[in-house]
């Protein structure tokens, strides 16, 4: 019974979570940092930050200290301010950091924070509704093994976490740079030949040593084989 309940809770979270790429800022104690919101739900958000002040308020040569003293700790309270173009006014959300991690990227040290909101204002619900309505095609959640190849020919193992006709979210030890072009190579058991999908990396989160990072890819086109694969995955998911 416990296993079934856990799965139900996971499914609910997946349905309510929206993958985004929204610039924001957050304040912890007396320090304010620029950040990128990677996903958003009624209950919380995932942030990625280089722990630099918001754009326009710092010298571009400035870098966060080497020690982790300035990194907000788990269970500490922060406030997040969103100023997205589809908001009538800046929206501030208060919450508690429930999980955090530090990794390295081509930009240096990157922190990721999972934040649980203290409350769910009406404007947040409206924002999530607008973001959800923008999706043209449904996403299929999966754990499919694949490979991705960079333009220079280097190939890496990866897993597809969700898939649609527009793009995919993948996890891997090796994370490609944002805006770089990649080829996703899928060799599913029910496919006669490998399916290669060309796309552009639209967002990424740094891989922590010994763990996987994530990156989102927007496909340049959706061949018939991709639609067939998505339909097959949807049928399998409905049978579970």
Buried (B, 14 or more C-beta within 10 A) or exposed (E): EEEEEEEEEEEEEEEEBBBBBBEBBBBBEEEBBBBBBBBBBBBBBBBBBBBBBBEEEEEEEEBBEEEEEEBBEEEEBBBBBBBBEEBEEEBBBEBBBEEBBBBEBEEEBBBBBBBEBEEBEEBBEBBBEEBEEEEEEEBBBBEBEBBBBBEEEEEBEBBBBBBBBBBBBBBBBBBBEBEBBBBBBBEBEEEEEEBEBEBBBBBBBBBBEEEBBBBBBEBEEBEEBBEEBBEBBEEEEEEE
